[in-house]
Each structure stands twice: as C-alpha cells, then as structure tokens.
Amino acid sequence: MKKLLFAFVIIFSAQMTNAQLTVHKAVHVGYAYQNQNFGEIGARVLMLKTDDVVYRVGAAALMGSVNGEFAVMPKVQGDILFNFQRNVDLYHSVYWLV
C-alpha cells in the first residue's frame, strides 16, 4: 500500500511540474452523516490545468456529539476531475470524477 501511495505521489507531482496551474482556494461549511450527525468545516484547493483537468484537494474537520461526548474526526480527500468539452468555462462545463 505504501509503494502504491508513493508511486501515485511521484506521478501526480511529475504531472504538476509540466503544466501551468490556476489555483482557486475555498472554505466550505456543511453537514455530514457518519452514523451520527456532524457539522463539517474545512478548506479546498482547486488546481485547473487548461480547463481539461481539475485536481481537487481538501481537508475538513467533522465535529459532533457521539454517545454524549464531543468528537472531532479529520477528513482528507483528493480528486481528479476531467472535462471533455473544449473552450467552456469552469461554471458551464461538466466534469467527470475519477
């Protein structure tokens, strides 16, 4: 598993050095259900590569009450999204999640 993760990081970093990326930062607040009710607060970074590929990396904290005690769970996520339409802006395009 560690070798697979290391290979993914190497491939991902090699792709990022070849392209000029546009970076958008966002803070999000929401609700999540993980067998209990949790409030979610976190941050996301969208990195666009010529509107065809979006790398989305985020981290959040899920906060709520579990068995009468306050609990905080960390959440880290990463996605790669592909857009198959050319010359369409970010808000009007359809991205496919991998």
N, C-alpha and C positions, 0 to 999 in steps of 0.2 A: 504494500500500500504506500509506503514511504517513497519507494522508487517511482511509482506512478505519479504521485504528487510532485516529486522533484522534476520528472520529465515534463509534466504539464506547466510548471512554473518556467522552465527553460524555454519551452516552445512559445508560451504566452509572452515572455519578456523579449524573445527574438522578434516576434511579430510587432511588438510595440515600438521597437527601435527603428524599424524600417519605415514607419508611416508617421505622418504628422497628425496628431490627435487634437480634437477640440474637446475641452473638458467642461462639464456642467456639474455644479455641486447642488445638492438638495437636502433639506431636512424634512423628515416625514414623521407624522404622529398618527397612530391608528389603534386598532383593536385586533387582537388575535385570540383564537381559542385553541389551547393545547391541553385538553381535558379539564381545564379551568379557564376562567376569564382573566385576560391580561391586557393591560394597556401597553402600547408599543411606541417607543420613541427612538429615532436613530438618524443616520445620515447615509446618503447615497452619492456616488460619483458616477456620472455617465461619461464615457470616453468615446467620441464618434470618430470614425475613420472614413472620410469621404461619403457619409450618409449611407453606406452599404453595410457596415458592421458597427454595432454598438457593444461596447464592453461595459457591463454594469456591476459595480462592486458596492456592497453596503454592509453596514454593521448597525445593530439595534439592541436595545435592552427591553425585554418583556418583563413588566412589573405587575404583580397582582398578589392576591391572597390565596394561599394553598393550605388547607387544613387549619385555618385560623391563624396562620403565620404569614408575614410578608415575605415574598420571594422575588428574586430577580434572576432572570435567565438571559445569558448573552445569545445573540443570534448574528451569524456572519453568513453572507451569501454572495455569490458571484454568478453572473450570467453572460452569455454571448448571444446577441440577437442579430439576425440577418435580415436585410431589406433587399428584395429582388426587383424593386422598381427604381428606375433611374430618374434623376433630376426632380425628386419630390422632397419637400422639406420634412423635417422631423415630425411635425404635428399632423401631417396628412398622409403619412406612409404607414404601411403595415409591416411590422417586424415579426419574424418567426423565431421563437425561442428554441435554443439547443440545450 
